[in-house]
Amino acid sequence: MNTVLITGANRGIGLEFATQYAADGWQVVACCRQPQQAMALNQLAEQYKDHFSIYQLDVRELAEIDQLSQKLHDLSIDVLINNAGVYPPAQNGEFGHINYDDWMEAFRVNTFAPLRMAEALVKQVARSKLKVIATITSKMASIDDNQRGGSYIYRSSKTAVNMVVKSLAIDLQPRGIISVLLHPGWVQTDMGGRGALITAKQSVTGMKGILDKITHTDTGKFLAYDGQHIPW
């Protein structure tokens, strides 16, 4: 049985990843900050209790990531999905109105945490069959695609994690690990809003399809949910 670990699994894209992988018979390790309040996630755990587990994890706290690795030291993780992310209030990320505390928070969650997850769980991924680390990013991180400006906090934290993953792709290649960036599209979630273009199910179905077929030639790539390459 293959194993997937998902951060931010209590809602939106993370919850949909957990739903689809569980339905496919994978062992799902679902992580979120407050498991006791994650009603939908707990329902999934009950439905698939023979291959579904929930762990408390606040990715802002790097020590908690290390503790999770210790708890899972004997596990093989085929696919690690760095999904947890934040998008601070838009008005706090515009020129002349930057909230620098929000900016640091965004970097903690969107940039620092994915790298620490990779560092802490690299042995578990390396001993697996598939050996994939997927990090959810955004087209807003593309410097080439930025035609509107603004959104300094979110854009920069995601651009930074893009570079992190590009370096991971090189550094972890000797261990046979594939590191890839995935753009989920504009998704109808709490973060994306009701006016977004696609559902979480559509987004995750696309991204999961990419992960199902991914090869070592894809390591370091920046791919959209529909398979398109995103310019850096």
CYANA upper distance limits for C-alpha pairs under 8 A (distance plus 0.5 A):
  1 MET  CA     25 GLY  CA      7.98
  1 MET  CA     26 TRP  CA      6.47
  1 MET  CA     27 GLN  CA      7.07
  2 ASN  CA     26 TRP  CA      5.82
  2 ASN  CA     27 GLN  CA      6.63
  2 ASN  CA     77 ILE  CA      8.03
  2 ASN  CA     78 ASP  CA      6.54
  2 ASN  CA    129 LYS  CA      8.36
  3 THR  CA     26 TRP  CA      6.14
  3 THR  CA     27 GLN  CA      5.08
  3 THR  CA     28 VAL  CA      6.42
  3 THR  CA     29 VAL  CA      7.95
  3 THR  CA     76 SER  CA      7.45
  3 THR  CA     77 ILE  CA      5.67
  3 THR  CA     78 ASP  CA      5.76
  3 THR  CA     79 VAL  CA      7.08
  4 VAL  CA     21 TYR  CA      8.11
  4 VAL  CA     26 TRP  CA      7.50
  4 VAL  CA     27 GLN  CA      6.86
  4 VAL  CA     28 VAL  CA      5.70
  4 VAL  CA     29 VAL  CA      6.62
  4 VAL  CA     77 ILE  CA      6.42
  4 VAL  CA     78 ASP  CA      6.41
  4 VAL  CA     79 VAL  CA      5.22
  4 VAL  CA     80 LEU  CA      6.33
  4 VAL  CA     81 ILE  CA      7.88
  5 LEU  CA     28 VAL  CA      6.60
  5 LEU  CA     29 VAL  CA      5.08
  5 LEU  CA     30 ALA  CA      6.47
  5 LEU  CA     31 CYS  CA      8.00
  5 LEU  CA     77 ILE  CA      7.29
  5 LEU  CA     79 VAL  CA      6.93
  5 LEU  CA     80 LEU  CA      5.43
  5 LEU  CA     81 ILE  CA      6.56
  6 ILE  CA     14 GLY  CA      7.05
  6 ILE  CA     17 PHE  CA      8.14
  6 ILE  CA     18 ALA  CA      7.70
  6 ILE  CA     28 VAL  CA      8.25
  6 ILE  CA     29 VAL  CA      6.86
  6 ILE  CA     30 ALA  CA      5.67
  6 ILE  CA     31 CYS  CA      6.49
  6 ILE  CA     80 LEU  CA      6.79
  6 ILE  CA     81 ILE  CA      5.36
  6 ILE  CA     82 ASN  CA      6.88
  6 ILE  CA     83 ASN  CA      7.05
  7 THR  CA     14 GLY  CA      7.33
  7 THR  CA     30 ALA  CA      6.93
  7 THR  CA     31 CYS  CA      5.29
  7 THR  CA     32 CYS  CA      6.63
  7 THR  CA     57 LEU  CA      8.36
  7 THR  CA     59 VAL  CA      8.50
  7 THR  CA     81 ILE  CA      7.05
  7 THR  CA     82 ASN  CA      6.13
  7 THR  CA     83 ASN  CA      5.75
  7 THR  CA     84 ALA  CA      5.68
  8 GLY  CA     14 GLY  CA      6.00
  8 GLY  CA     15 LEU  CA      8.22
  8 GLY  CA     30 ALA  CA      8.26
  8 GLY  CA     31 CYS  CA      6.47
  8 GLY  CA     32 CYS  CA      5.45
  8 GLY  CA     33 ARG  CA      8.10
  8 GLY  CA     83 ASN  CA      6.22
  8 GLY  CA     84 ALA  CA      4.66
  8 GLY  CA     85 GLY  CA      7.93
  9 ALA  CA     13 ILE  CA      8.02
  9 ALA  CA     14 GLY  CA      4.48
  9 ALA  CA     15 LEU  CA      5.13
  9 ALA  CA     16 GLU  CA      8.45
  9 ALA  CA     17 PHE  CA      8.13
  9 ALA  CA     18 ALA  CA      7.15
  9 ALA  CA     30 ALA  CA      6.00
  9 ALA  CA     31 CYS  CA      6.13
  9 ALA  CA     32 CYS  CA      6.25
  9 ALA  CA     41 LEU  CA      7.87
  9 ALA  CA     83 ASN  CA      8.17
  9 ALA  CA     84 ALA  CA      8.12
 10 ASN  CA     14 GLY  CA      6.94
 10 ASN  CA     15 LEU  CA      5.77
 10 ASN  CA     30 ALA  CA      8.35
 10 ASN  CA     31 CYS  CA      8.05
 10 ASN  CA     32 CYS  CA      6.43
 10 ASN  CA     35 PRO  CA      8.08
 10 ASN  CA     38 ALA  CA      6.00
 10 ASN  CA     40 ALA  CA      7.64
 10 ASN  CA     41 LEU  CA      6.06
 11 ARG  CA     15 LEU  CA      5.13
 11 ARG  CA     16 GLU  CA      7.98
 11 ARG  CA     38 ALA  CA      8.40
 11 ARG  CA     40 ALA  CA      8.29
 11 ARG  CA     41 LEU  CA      8.27
 12 GLY  CA     16 GLU  CA      6.80
 12 GLY  CA    188 GLN  CA      8.49
 12 GLY  CA    189 THR  CA      5.78
 12 GLY  CA    190 ASP  CA      7.58
 12 GLY  CA    200 ALA  CA      6.76
 13 ILE  CA     17 PHE  CA      6.65
 13 ILE  CA     83 ASN  CA      8.10
 13 ILE  CA    189 THR  CA      8.02
 13 ILE  CA    200 ALA  CA      5.99
 13 ILE  CA    201 LYS  CA      8.36
 13 ILE  CA    203 SER  CA      8.19
 13 ILE  CA    204 VAL  CA      7.10
 14 GLY  CA     18 ALA  CA      6.79
 14 GLY  CA     83 ASN  CA      6.66
 14 GLY  CA     84 ALA  CA      8.07
 15 LEU  CA     19 THR  CA      6.63
 15 LEU  CA     40 ALA  CA      8.48
 15 LEU  CA     41 LEU  CA      7.30
 16 GLU  CA     20 GLN  CA      6.63
 16 GLU  CA    200 ALA  CA      6.95
 16 GLU  CA    201 LYS  CA      6.78
 16 GLU  CA    204 VAL  CA      7.05
 17 PHE  CA     21 TYR  CA      6.57
 17 PHE  CA    204 VAL  CA      6.62
 17 PHE  CA    208 LYS  CA      8.24
 18 ALA  CA     22 ALA  CA      6.43
 18 ALA  CA     28 VAL  CA      7.05
 18 ALA  CA     30 ALA  CA      7.36
 19 THR  CA     23 ALA  CA      6.66
 19 THR  CA     44 LEU  CA      7.54
 20 GLN  CA     24 ASP  CA      6.79
 20 GLN  CA    205 THR  CA      8.43
 21 TYR  CA     25 GLY  CA      7.04
 21 TYR  CA     26 TRP  CA      5.99
 21 TYR  CA     27 GLN  CA      8.29
 21 TYR  CA     28 VAL  CA      7.42
 22 ALA  CA     26 TRP  CA      5.82
 22 ALA  CA     27 GLN  CA      7.23
 22 ALA  CA     28 VAL  CA      6.68
 22 ALA  CA     48 TYR  CA      7.28
 22 ALA  CA     51 HIS  CA      8.02
 22 ALA  CA     52 PHE  CA      7.66
 25 GLY  CA     51 HIS  CA      8.09
 26 TRP  CA     51 HIS  CA      7.45
 27 GLN  CA     51 HIS  CA      5.12
 27 GLN  CA     52 PHE  CA      6.29
 28 VAL  CA     51 HIS  CA      6.79
 28 VAL  CA     52 PHE  CA      5.29
 28 VAL  CA     53 SER  CA      6.78
 29 VAL  CA     52 PHE  CA      6.69
 29 VAL  CA     53 SER  CA      5.60
 29 VAL  CA     54 ILE  CA      6.43
 29 VAL  CA     55 TYR  CA      7.75
 30 ALA  CA     52 PHE  CA      8.09
 30 ALA  CA     53 SER  CA      6.65
 30 ALA  CA     54 ILE  CA      5.26
 30 ALA  CA     55 TYR  CA      6.72
 31 CYS  CA     35 PRO  CA      8.38
 31 CYS  CA     54 ILE  CA      6.25
 31 CYS  CA     55 TYR  CA      5.35
 31 CYS  CA     56 GLN  CA      6.26
 31 CYS  CA     57 LEU  CA      6.15
 32 CYS  CA     54 ILE  CA      8.29
 32 CYS  CA     55 TYR  CA      7.21
 32 CYS  CA     56 GLN  CA      5.90
 32 CYS  CA     57 LEU  CA      5.66
 32 CYS  CA     58 ASP  CA      7.07
 33 ARG  CA     56 GLN  CA      5.92
 33 ARG  CA     57 LEU  CA      5.45
 33 ARG  CA     58 ASP  CA      5.28
 33 ARG  CA     59 VAL  CA      8.46
 34 GLN  CA     38 ALA  CA      7.12
 34 GLN  CA     56 GLN  CA      6.79
 34 GLN  CA     57 LEU  CA      8.34
 35 PRO  CA     41 LEU  CA      8.33
 35 PRO  CA     42 ASN  CA      8.08
 35 PRO  CA     54 ILE  CA      7.52
 35 PRO  CA     55 TYR  CA      7.65
 35 PRO  CA     56 GLN  CA      6.49
 38 ALA  CA     42 ASN  CA      6.65
 39 MET  CA     43 GLN  CA      6.75
 40 ALA  CA     44 LEU  CA      6.90
 41 LEU  CA     45 ALA  CA      6.79
 42 ASN  CA     46 GLU  CA      6.73
 42 ASN  CA     54 ILE  CA      8.42
 43 GLN  CA     47 GLN  CA      6.67
 44 LEU  CA     48 TYR  CA      6.56
 44 LEU  CA     49 LYS  CA      8.35
 44 LEU  CA     52 PHE  CA      8.24
 45 ALA  CA     49 LYS  CA      5.60
 45 ALA  CA     52 PHE  CA      5.77
 45 ALA  CA     53 SER  CA      6.83
 45 ALA  CA     54 ILE  CA      7.89
 48 TYR  CA     52 PHE  CA      6.17
 49 LYS  CA     53 SER  CA      7.85
 55 TYR  CA     68 LEU  CA      8.43
 57 LEU  CA     64 GLU  CA      6.75
 57 LEU  CA     65 ILE  CA      7.46
 57 LEU  CA     68 LEU  CA      8.04
 58 ASP  CA     64 GLU  CA      7.21
 58 ASP  CA     65 ILE  CA      8.29
 59 VAL  CA     64 GLU  CA      7.59
 59 VAL  CA     65 ILE  CA      6.96
 59 VAL  CA     84 ALA  CA      8.10
 59 VAL  CA    108 ARG  CA      8.43
 59 VAL  CA    109 VAL  CA      6.75
 59 VAL  CA    113 ALA  CA      6.09
 60 ARG  CA    105 GLU  CA      8.38
 60 ARG  CA    108 ARG  CA      6.05
 60 ARG  CA    109 VAL  CA      5.95
 60 ARG  CA    113 ALA  CA      6.99
 61 GLU  CA     65 ILE  CA      7.43
 62 LEU  CA     66 ASP  CA      7.07
 62 LEU  CA    113 ALA  CA      7.55
 62 LEU  CA    116 ARG  CA      7.41
 63 ALA  CA     67 GLN  CA      6.73
 64 GLU  CA     68 LEU  CA      6.61
 65 ILE  CA     69 SER  CA      6.88
 65 ILE  CA    116 ARG  CA      7.71
 65 ILE  CA    117 MET  CA      6.91
 65 ILE  CA    120 ALA  CA      7.38
 66 ASP  CA     70 GLN  CA      6.94
 66 ASP  CA    120 ALA  CA      6.30
 67 GLN  CA     71 LYS  CA      6.87
 68 LEU  CA     72 LEU  CA      6.74
 69 SER  CA     73 HIS  CA      6.22
 69 SER  CA    120 ALA  CA      6.38
 69 SER  CA    121 LEU  CA      6.31
 72 LEU  CA    124 GLN  CA      8.47
 73 HIS  CA    124 GLN  CA      7.41
 74 ASP  CA    124 GLN  CA      7.85
 75 LEU  CA    124 GLN  CA      6.43
 76 SER  CA    124 GLN  CA      5.16
 76 SER  CA    125 VAL  CA      6.46
 76 SER  CA    126 ALA  CA      8.34
 76 SER  CA    127 ARG  CA      6.36
 76 SER  CA    128 SER  CA      5.36
 77 ILE  CA    124 GLN  CA      5.86
 77 ILE  CA    125 VAL  CA      5.18
 77 ILE  CA    126 ALA  CA      8.44
 77 ILE  CA    127 ARG  CA      8.17
 77 ILE  CA    128 SER  CA      6.13
 77 ILE  CA    131 LYS  CA      7.78
 78 ASP  CA    125 VAL  CA      6.32
 78 ASP  CA    128 SER  CA      5.59
 78 ASP  CA    129 LYS  CA      6.51
 78 ASP  CA    130 LEU  CA      5.34
 78 ASP  CA    131 LYS  CA      5.54
 78 ASP  CA    132 VAL  CA      6.54
 79 VAL  CA    125 VAL  CA      7.73
 79 VAL  CA    130 LEU  CA      7.39
 79 VAL  CA    131 LYS  CA      6.81
 79 VAL  CA    132 VAL  CA      5.21
 79 VAL  CA    133 ILE  CA      6.28
 79 VAL  CA    134 ALA  CA      7.71
 80 LEU  CA    125 VAL  CA      7.92
 80 LEU  CA    132 VAL  CA      6.78
 80 LEU  CA    133 ILE  CA      5.25
 80 LEU  CA    134 ALA  CA      6.58
 81 ILE  CA    133 ILE  CA      6.61
 81 ILE  CA    134 ALA  CA      5.35
 81 ILE  CA    135 THR  CA      6.29
 81 ILE  CA    136 ILE  CA      7.94
 82 ASN  CA    114 PRO  CA      6.22
 82 ASN  CA    117 MET  CA      8.23
 82 ASN  CA    133 ILE  CA      8.13
 82 ASN  CA    134 ALA  CA      6.66
 82 ASN  CA    135 THR  CA      5.07
 82 ASN  CA    136 ILE  CA      6.58
 83 ASN  CA    135 THR  CA      6.79
 83 ASN  CA    136 ILE  CA      5.76
 84 ALA  CA    109 VAL  CA      7.57
 84 ALA  CA    110 ASN  CA      7.84
 85 GLY  CA    106 ALA  CA      8.24
 85 GLY  CA    109 VAL  CA      6.25
 85 GLY  CA    110 ASN  CA      5.74
 86 VAL  CA    106 ALA  CA      6.53
 86 VAL  CA    109 VAL  CA      7.16
 86 VAL  CA    110 ASN  CA      7.21
 86 VAL  CA    154 TYR  CA      8.44
 86 VAL  CA    191 MET  CA      8.43
 87 TYR  CA    106 ALA  CA      7.60
 87 TYR  CA    154 TYR  CA      6.44
 87 TYR  CA    191 MET  CA      7.40
 88 PRO  CA     92 ASN  CA      7.40
 88 PRO  CA     93 GLY  CA      7.87
 88 PRO  CA    102 ASP  CA      6.79
 88 PRO  CA    103 TRP  CA      8.41
 88 PRO  CA    106 ALA  CA      7.67
 88 PRO  CA    153 ILE  CA      8.07
 88 PRO  CA    154 TYR  CA      7.75
 89 PRO  CA     93 GLY  CA      7.65
 90 ALA  CA     94 GLU  CA      7.52
 90 ALA  CA    151 SER  CA      7.22
 91 GLN  CA     97 HIS  CA      7.38
 91 GLN  CA     98 ILE  CA      8.33
 92 ASN  CA     97 HIS  CA      6.16
 92 ASN  CA     98 ILE  CA      5.45
 92 ASN  CA     99 ASN  CA      5.58
 92 ASN  CA    102 ASP  CA      7.97
 93 GLY  CA     97 HIS  CA      7.08
 93 GLY  CA     98 ILE  CA      5.42
 93 GLY  CA     99 ASN  CA      7.12
 93 GLY  CA    103 TRP  CA      8.31
 93 GLY  CA    150 GLY  CA      7.53
 93 GLY  CA    151 SER  CA      5.56
 93 GLY  CA    152 TYR  CA      5.77
 93 GLY  CA    153 ILE  CA      5.69
 93 GLY  CA    154 TYR  CA      7.94
 94 GLU  CA     98 ILE  CA      6.25
 94 GLU  CA    150 GLY  CA      5.84
 94 GLU  CA    151 SER  CA      6.23
 94 GLU  CA    152 TYR  CA      6.81
 95 PHE  CA    150 GLY  CA      7.19
 95 PHE  CA    152 TYR  CA      8.10
 98 ILE  CA    103 TRP  CA      8.39
 98 ILE  CA    153 ILE  CA      8.42
 99 ASN  CA    103 TRP  CA      6.91
100 TYR  CA    104 MET  CA      6.79
101 ASP  CA    105 GLU  CA      6.77
102 ASP  CA    106 ALA  CA      6.62
102 ASP  CA    153 ILE  CA      8.15
103 TRP  CA    107 PHE  CA      6.88
103 TRP  CA    153 ILE  CA      5.75
103 TRP  CA    154 TYR  CA      8.35
103 TRP  CA    157 SER  CA      8.49
104 MET  CA    108 ARG  CA      6.70
105 GLU  CA    109 VAL  CA      6.86
106 ALA  CA    110 ASN  CA      6.09
106 ALA  CA    111 THR  CA      8.00
106 ALA  CA    153 ILE  CA      7.41
106 ALA  CA    154 TYR  CA      7.34
106 ALA  CA    157 SER  CA      6.72
107 PHE  CA    111 THR  CA      5.40
107 PHE  CA    112 PHE  CA      6.58
107 PHE  CA    157 SER  CA      5.72
108 ARG  CA    112 PHE  CA      5.40
108 ARG  CA    113 ALA  CA      6.60
109 VAL  CA    113 ALA  CA      5.83
109 VAL  CA    114 PRO  CA      8.22
110 ASN  CA    114 PRO  CA      7.44
110 ASN  CA    157 SER  CA      6.41
110 ASN  CA    158 LYS  CA      6.80
110 ASN  CA    161 VAL  CA      7.30
111 THR  CA    115 LEU  CA      7.36
111 THR  CA    157 SER  CA      6.38
111 THR  CA    158 LYS  CA      7.26
111 THR  CA    160 ALA  CA      6.82
111 THR  CA    161 VAL  CA      5.24
111 THR  CA    164 VAL  CA      8.16
112 PHE  CA    116 ARG  CA      6.74
112 PHE  CA    161 VAL  CA      8.34
113 ALA  CA    117 MET  CA      6.49
114 PRO  CA    118 ALA  CA      6.81
114 PRO  CA    135 THR  CA      7.56
114 PRO  CA    161 VAL  CA      8.06
115 LEU  CA    119 GLU  CA      6.72
115 LEU  CA    164 VAL  CA      7.33
115 LEU  CA    165 VAL  CA      8.32
116 ARG  CA    120 ALA  CA      6.43
117 MET  CA    121 LEU  CA      6.42
117 MET  CA    122 VAL  CA      8.49
118 ALA  CA    122 VAL  CA      5.91
118 ALA  CA    133 ILE  CA      7.99
121 LEU  CA    125 VAL  CA      6.84
122 VAL  CA    126 ALA  CA      6.41
123 LYS  CA    127 ARG  CA      6.71
124 GLN  CA    128 SER  CA      7.16
125 VAL  CA    131 LYS  CA      5.72
125 VAL  CA    132 VAL  CA      7.54
125 VAL  CA    133 ILE  CA      8.36
125 VAL  CA    177 ILE  CA      7.93
126 ALA  CA    131 LYS  CA      6.17
126 ALA  CA    175 ARG  CA      6.69
126 ALA  CA    176 GLY  CA      7.44
126 ALA  CA    177 ILE  CA      6.85
127 ARG  CA    131 LYS  CA      8.00
131 LYS  CA    176 GLY  CA      7.27
131 LYS  CA    177 ILE  CA      5.32
131 LYS  CA    178 ILE  CA      6.68
132 VAL  CA    177 ILE  CA      6.24
132 VAL  CA    178 ILE  CA      5.28
132 VAL  CA    179 SER  CA      6.52
132 VAL  CA    180 VAL  CA      8.32
133 ILE  CA    177 ILE  CA      7.78
133 ILE  CA    178 ILE  CA      6.64
133 ILE  CA    179 SER  CA      5.29
133 ILE  CA    180 VAL  CA      6.93
134 ALA  CA    179 SER  CA      6.41
134 ALA  CA    180 VAL  CA      5.48
134 ALA  CA    181 LEU  CA      6.38
134 ALA  CA    182 LEU  CA      7.39
135 THR  CA    165 VAL  CA      8.10
135 THR  CA    179 SER  CA      8.38
135 THR  CA    180 VAL  CA      6.90
135 THR  CA    181 LEU  CA      5.54
135 THR  CA    182 LEU  CA      6.64
136 ILE  CA    181 LEU  CA      6.50
136 ILE  CA    182 LEU  CA      5.43
136 ILE  CA    183 HIS  CA      6.59
136 ILE  CA    184 PRO  CA      7.51
137 THR  CA    141 ALA  CA      7.76
137 THR  CA    158 LYS  CA      6.40
137 THR  CA    161 VAL  CA      8.08
137 THR  CA    162 ASN  CA      7.75
137 THR  CA    181 LEU  CA      6.73
137 THR  CA    182 LEU  CA      6.26
137 THR  CA    183 HIS  CA      5.81
137 THR  CA    184 PRO  CA      8.03
138 SER  CA    142 SER  CA      8.18
138 SER  CA    158 LYS  CA      7.19
138 SER  CA    182 LEU  CA      7.88
138 SER  CA    183 HIS  CA      5.28
138 SER  CA    184 PRO  CA      7.48
138 SER  CA    185 GLY  CA      7.95
139 LYS  CA    145 ASP  CA      7.93
139 LYS  CA    183 HIS  CA      6.55
139 LYS  CA    185 GLY  CA      8.20
139 LYS  CA    230 ILE  CA      7.42
140 MET  CA    145 ASP  CA      7.87
140 MET  CA    146 ASN  CA      7.29
140 MET  CA    154 TYR  CA      8.44
140 MET  CA    155 ARG  CA      6.06
140 MET  CA    158 LYS  CA      8.17
141 ALA  CA    146 ASN  CA      8.41
141 ALA  CA    154 TYR  CA      8.43
141 ALA  CA    155 ARG  CA      5.37
141 ALA  CA    156 SER  CA      7.20
141 ALA  CA    157 SER  CA      8.37
141 ALA  CA    158 LYS  CA      5.64
141 ALA  CA    159 THR  CA      4.90
141 ALA  CA    162 ASN  CA      8.08
141 ALA  CA    232 TRP  CA      8.33
142 SER  CA    146 ASN  CA      6.79
142 SER  CA    159 THR  CA      7.11
142 SER  CA    230 ILE  CA      7.93
142 SER  CA    231 PRO  CA      6.76
142 SER  CA    232 TRP  CA      5.32
143 ILE  CA    159 THR  CA      8.17
143 ILE  CA    231 PRO  CA      8.45
143 ILE  CA    232 TRP  CA      6.40
144 ASP  CA    231 PRO  CA      6.59
144 ASP  CA    232 TRP  CA      6.21
145 ASP  CA    231 PRO  CA      7.32
145 ASP  CA    232 TRP  CA      8.12
151 SER  CA    155 ARG  CA      6.34
152 TYR  CA    156 SER  CA      6.36
153 ILE  CA    157 SER  CA      6.73
154 TYR  CA    158 LYS  CA      6.74
155 ARG  CA    159 THR  CA      6.51
156 SER  CA    160 ALA  CA      6.50
157 SER  CA    161 VAL  CA      6.91
158 LYS  CA    162 ASN  CA      6.73
159 THR  CA    163 MET  CA      7.14
160 ALA  CA    164 VAL  CA      6.86
161 VAL  CA    165 VAL  CA      6.66
162 ASN  CA    166 LYS  CA      6.71
162 ASN  CA    181 LEU  CA      7.42
162 ASN  CA    222 PHE  CA      8.46
163 MET  CA    167 SER  CA      6.75
164 VAL  CA    168 LEU  CA      6.70
165 VAL  CA    169 ALA  CA      6.57
165 VAL  CA    179 SER  CA      6.81
165 VAL  CA    180 VAL  CA      7.27
165 VAL  CA    181 LEU  CA      7.49
165 VAL  CA    220 GLY  CA      7.07
166 LYS  CA    170 ILE  CA      7.28
166 LYS  CA    179 SER  CA      8.08
166 LYS  CA    180 VAL  CA      8.39
166 LYS  CA    220 GLY  CA      5.38
166 LYS  CA    221 LYS  CA      8.15
167 SER  CA    171 ASP  CA      6.57
167 SER  CA    220 GLY  CA      8.33
168 LEU  CA    172 LEU  CA      6.09
168 LEU  CA    173 GLN  CA      8.42
168 LEU  CA    179 SER  CA      6.88
168 LEU  CA    220 GLY  CA      8.23
169 ALA  CA    173 GLN  CA      6.47
169 ALA  CA    177 ILE  CA      8.02
169 ALA  CA    178 ILE  CA      6.82
169 ALA  CA    179 SER  CA      5.41
169 ALA  CA    180 VAL  CA      7.90
169 ALA  CA    219 THR  CA      6.08
169 ALA  CA    220 GLY  CA      5.45
170 ILE  CA    220 GLY  CA      8.11
172 LEU  CA    176 GLY  CA      7.20
172 LEU  CA    177 ILE  CA      6.05
172 LEU  CA    178 ILE  CA      8.03
172 LEU  CA    179 SER  CA      8.42
173 GLN  CA    177 ILE  CA      5.96
173 GLN  CA    178 ILE  CA      7.38
176 GLY  CA    216 HIS  CA      8.43
177 ILE  CA    216 HIS  CA      8.42
178 ILE  CA    215 THR  CA      7.91
178 ILE  CA    216 HIS  CA      6.38
178 ILE  CA    218 ASP  CA      7.87
178 ILE  CA    219 THR  CA      5.37
178 ILE  CA    220 GLY  CA      8.09
179 SER  CA    219 THR  CA      5.54
179 SER  CA    220 GLY  CA      6.16
179 SER  CA    221 LYS  CA      8.45
180 VAL  CA    218 ASP  CA      7.58
180 VAL  CA    219 THR  CA      5.97
180 VAL  CA    220 GLY  CA      5.64
180 VAL  CA    221 LYS  CA      5.97
180 VAL  CA    222 PHE  CA      7.01
180 VAL  CA    223 LEU  CA      8.29
181 LEU  CA    220 GLY  CA      7.60
181 LEU  CA    221 LYS  CA      6.63
181 LEU  CA    222 PHE  CA      5.18
181 LEU  CA    223 LEU  CA      6.63
182 LEU  CA    207 MET  CA      7.50
182 LEU  CA    222 PHE  CA      6.49
182 LEU  CA    223 LEU  CA      5.53
182 LEU  CA    224 ALA  CA      6.12
182 LEU  CA    225 TYR  CA      7.16
183 HIS  CA    222 PHE  CA      7.88
183 HIS  CA    223 LEU  CA      6.52
183 HIS  CA    224 ALA  CA      4.91
183 HIS  CA    225 TYR  CA      6.39
184 PRO  CA    203 SER  CA      6.01
184 PRO  CA    204 VAL  CA      7.73
184 PRO  CA    207 MET  CA      7.49
184 PRO  CA    224 ALA  CA      6.66
184 PRO  CA    225 TYR  CA      5.64
185 GLY  CA    197 LEU  CA      8.37
185 GLY  CA    198 ILE  CA      7.83
185 GLY  CA    203 SER  CA      7.12
185 GLY  CA    224 ALA  CA      7.31
185 GLY  CA    225 TYR  CA      6.95
186 TRP  CA    192 GLY  CA      6.66
186 TRP  CA    196 ALA  CA      5.79
186 TRP  CA    197 LEU  CA      6.13
186 TRP  CA    198 ILE  CA      6.85
187 VAL  CA    192 GLY  CA      5.80
187 VAL  CA    193 GLY  CA      7.94
187 VAL  CA    196 ALA  CA      5.72
187 VAL  CA    197 LEU  CA      6.61
187 VAL  CA    198 ILE  CA      5.53
187 VAL  CA    199 THR  CA      5.99
187 VAL  CA    200 ALA  CA      6.35
187 VAL  CA    203 SER  CA      7.46
188 GLN  CA    192 GLY  CA      5.82
188 GLN  CA    193 GLY  CA      5.87
188 GLN  CA    194 ARG  CA      5.70
188 GLN  CA    195 GLY  CA      7.34
188 GLN  CA    196 ALA  CA      5.43
188 GLN  CA    197 LEU  CA      7.42
188 GLN  CA    198 ILE  CA      6.56
188 GLN  CA    199 THR  CA      5.65
188 GLN  CA    200 ALA  CA      6.78
189 THR  CA    193 GLY  CA      6.01
189 THR  CA    194 ARG  CA      7.39
189 THR  CA    196 ALA  CA      8.50
189 THR  CA    199 THR  CA      8.25
189 THR  CA    200 ALA  CA      7.48
190 ASP  CA    194 ARG  CA      8.31
192 GLY  CA    196 ALA  CA      6.41
198 ILE  CA    202 GLN  CA      6.75
198 ILE  CA    203 SER  CA      7.25
199 THR  CA    203 SER  CA      6.80
200 ALA  CA    204 VAL  CA      6.47
201 LYS  CA    205 THR  CA      6.37
202 GLN  CA    206 GLY  CA      6.80
203 SER  CA    207 MET  CA      6.80
203 SER  CA    225 TYR  CA      6.39
204 VAL  CA    208 LYS  CA      6.19
204 VAL  CA    225 TYR  CA      7.85
205 THR  CA    209 GLY  CA      6.54
206 GLY  CA    210 ILE  CA      6.98
206 GLY  CA    225 TYR  CA      5.27
206 GLY  CA    226 ASP  CA      6.14
206 GLY  CA    227 GLY  CA      8.08
207 MET  CA    211 LEU  CA      6.86
207 MET  CA    224 ALA  CA      8.05
207 MET  CA    225 TYR  CA      5.16
207 MET  CA    226 ASP  CA      7.82
207 MET  CA    227 GLY  CA      8.42
208 LYS  CA    212 ASP  CA      6.53
209 GLY  CA    213 LYS  CA      7.10
210 ILE  CA    214 ILE  CA      6.40
210 ILE  CA    225 TYR  CA      8.01
210 ILE  CA    227 GLY  CA      7.29
214 ILE  CA    218 ASP  CA      6.86
215 THR  CA    219 THR  CA      7.86
221 LYS  CA    229 HIS  CA      8.01
222 PHE  CA    229 HIS  CA      6.46
222 PHE  CA    230 ILE  CA      6.02
222 PHE  CA    231 PRO  CA      8.06
222 PHE  CA    232 TRP  CA      8.15
223 LEU  CA    227 GLY  CA      6.32
223 LEU  CA    228 GLN  CA      6.17
223 LEU  CA    229 HIS  CA      5.21
223 LEU  CA    230 ILE  CA      6.16
224 ALA  CA    228 GLN  CA      5.70
224 ALA  CA    229 HIS  CA      6.80
224 ALA  CA    230 ILE  CA      7.00
